Amino acid sequence: MFLVEIAGVTSLLHKQSAKASQFHVIGCIIPKMAISRTVALVFLCWSLTGYCQTRPSAQVPFAGCYQIVSQVWHPMNEDMVPIPSRFELGRELAPPPHSGFYEMRSVPASGHPSEKLWMWQPEGNQLWISWGTDLGGFHGTLKQSASGEFVGKVKEYCNSRCEWKKSVAKITIRQTDCSAATR
């Protein structure tokens, strides 16, 4: 008798005989070859999943550098500059637990730790975008208005006890050359 774990399920296997090429698993007979193929397949899929998650995708729609060409805040606050005027929508997947989202950074990069938490996600002809942390920031949906241009609203959000924060901006962003964005 011995235990085998495949895809998180542990089964108790009873060997039929020393020369047998089959196992009994809770009343079923499974050939040895099927078990080894299953284990190999599970290992291969698990390895590929990890590899794919660490590599950038070349086919991420709308990825690239952008510049804010228009932003109107309500309520108006001249001291507030909550989002960068230039930023890059990256091709790198955001770290867990944000699966399906991509990393974003200011251009040039500020080096601020909270920037590592910025993320975005393409949704059809729209972008969902977030400049913030799990505790608060600004997020919203921008709809494509022309090739390389998006318009929409971003709203201030927070995790707790900040209902008074109600800033909303209508913004327009336009795609730019990444080398021009660093100037």
C-alpha positions in Angstrom: 0.0 0.0 0.0 1.1 3.6 -0.7 -0.3 7.0 -1.2 -0.3 8.9 -4.5 -1.3 12.6 -4.9 -2.5 13.8 -8.3 -3.9 17.3 -8.7 -4.5 17.7 -5.0 -6.4 14.4 -4.6 -4.8 11.8 -2.4 -5.6 8.1 -3.1 -4.6 5.0 -1.3 -3.3 2.5 -3.9 -3.1 -1.3 -3.3 -0.7 -3.2 -5.4 -2.4 -6.2 -7.0 0.7 -8.4 -7.2 4.5 -8.0 -7.5 4.4 -8.7 -11.2 1.1 -7.0 -11.9 1.0 -3.9 -14.1 -2.2 -2.6 -12.6 -3.3 -0.9 -9.3 -6.6 -1.0 -7.5 -7.9 2.4 -6.6 -11.1 2.4 -4.6 -12.5 -0.5 -6.6 -11.1 0.6 -10.0 -8.2 -0.9 -11.9 -5.7 1.6 -13.3 -2.7 0.5 -15.4 0.7 1.7 -14.1 1.3 3.4 -17.4 -1.9 5.6 -17.0 -0.7 6.8 -13.6 2.8 7.7 -14.9 1.3 9.5 -17.9 -1.1 11.4 -15.7 1.6 12.4 -13.3 3.8 13.6 -16.2 0.9 15.5 -17.8 0.0 17.2 -14.5 3.7 18.2 -14.0 4.0 19.5 -17.6 0.9 21.6 -17.3 1.9 23.0 -13.9 5.4 23.9 -15.2 4.0 25.6 -18.3 1.5 27.6 -16.2 4.3 29.1 -14.1 6.4 29.8 -17.2 3.6 31.6 -19.0 2.8 33.8 -16.0 6.3 35.2 -15.7 6.8 36.1 -19.4 5.3 39.2 -21.0 2.7 38.7 -23.6 3.5 40.3 -27.0 -0.2 40.4 -27.9 -1.7 42.5 -25.1 -4.1 45.0 -26.8 -3.6 48.7 -26.0 -0.2 48.1 -24.2 2.2 51.0 -24.7 2.9 54.5 -23.5 0.2 57.1 -23.0 -0.1 60.8 -22.2 -3.0 62.5 -20.5 -4.1 65.2 -23.0 -7.2 66.4 -21.0 -8.4 66.0 -17.4 -11.2 67.9 -15.7 -11.6 67.2 -12.0 -14.7 67.6 -9.9 -14.6 69.0 -7.3 -11.8 71.2 -8.5 -8.6 71.1 -6.5 -5.5 72.8 -7.9 -3.1 71.1 -5.5 -4.2 67.6 -6.4 -2.2 65.7 -9.0 -3.2 62.2 -8.3 -2.2 60.5 -11.5 0.9 60.9 -13.7 0.6 62.8 -16.9 2.6 60.0 -18.7 2.4 56.3 -18.1 3.0 52.9 -19.6 0.4 50.2 -19.8 2.8 47.2 -19.6 2.7 43.7 -21.1 3.8 42.0 -17.8 1.1 40.3 -15.8 0.4 41.9 -12.4 1.5 39.8 -9.4 -1.0 37.6 -7.6 -3.8 37.9 -6.5 -4.5 40.2 -9.5 -4.7 37.5 -12.2 -5.8 38.8 -15.6 -4.4 42.3 -14.9 -1.3 43.9 -16.2 1.3 46.1 -14.6 1.4 49.9 -15.2 4.1 52.5 -14.3 4.7 56.2 -14.7 7.1 57.4 -17.4 9.7 58.1 -16.4 9.4 55.6 -13.5 9.1 57.4 -10.1 10.4 54.5 -8.1 7.6 54.9 -5.5 6.6 51.5 -4.0 2.9 52.1 -4.5 3.6 52.3 -8.3 4.2 48.5 -8.2 0.5 48.1 -7.3 -0.9 50.1 -10.3 -2.6 47.8 -12.8 -4.8 47.8 -15.9 -6.9 45.4 -17.9 -8.2 45.5 -21.5 -12.0 44.9 -21.8 -13.1 44.8 -25.5 -12.7 48.4 -26.8 -12.1 49.7 -23.2 -9.5 49.9 -20.6 -10.0 49.4 -16.9 -7.2 51.3 -15.1 -6.2 51.7 -11.5 -3.6 54.1 -10.0 -3.7 53.0 -6.4 -3.2 50.4 -3.7 -5.5 48.0 -2.0 -6.3 50.9 0.5 -7.2 53.6 -2.0 -6.4 55.5 -5.1 -8.2 56.2 -8.4 -9.7 53.8 -10.9 -12.1 53.8 -13.8 -13.0 52.7 -17.3 -11.8 54.5 -20.4 -13.5 53.8 -23.8 -11.7 53.9 -27.1 -12.7 57.1 -28.9 -10.2 56.9 -31.8 -7.2 54.8 -32.7 -4.8 55.1 -29.8 -7.1 57.4 -27.8 -9.4 56.7 -24.8 -11.9 58.8 -22.9 -13.6 58.1 -19.6 -13.9 58.8 -15.9 -11.7 57.9 -13.0 -13.0 58.0 -9.5 -11.3 58.2 -6.1 -11.8 55.1 -3.9 -10.7 54.0 -0.5 -11.0 51.0 1.7 -12.5 52.5 4.8 -13.8 55.7 6.4 -13.3 58.0 3.5 -16.7 58.5 2.1 -15.9 62.2 1.9 -13.4 61.5 -0.9 -15.5 61.9 -4.0 -13.1 63.3 -6.6 -14.0 62.3 -10.2 -12.1 63.2 -13.4 -13.0 63.0 -17.0 -9.8 62.2 -18.8 -8.6 61.7 -22.3 -5.4 59.8 -22.9 -3.5 59.4 -26.2 -0.9 56.8 -27.1 2.6 58.1 -27.6 6.0 56.7 -28.6 7.6 55.3 -25.5 11.0 56.9 -26.3 9.3 60.3 -26.6 7.5 59.7 -23.3 10.7 59.6 -21.3 11.7 63.2 -22.3 
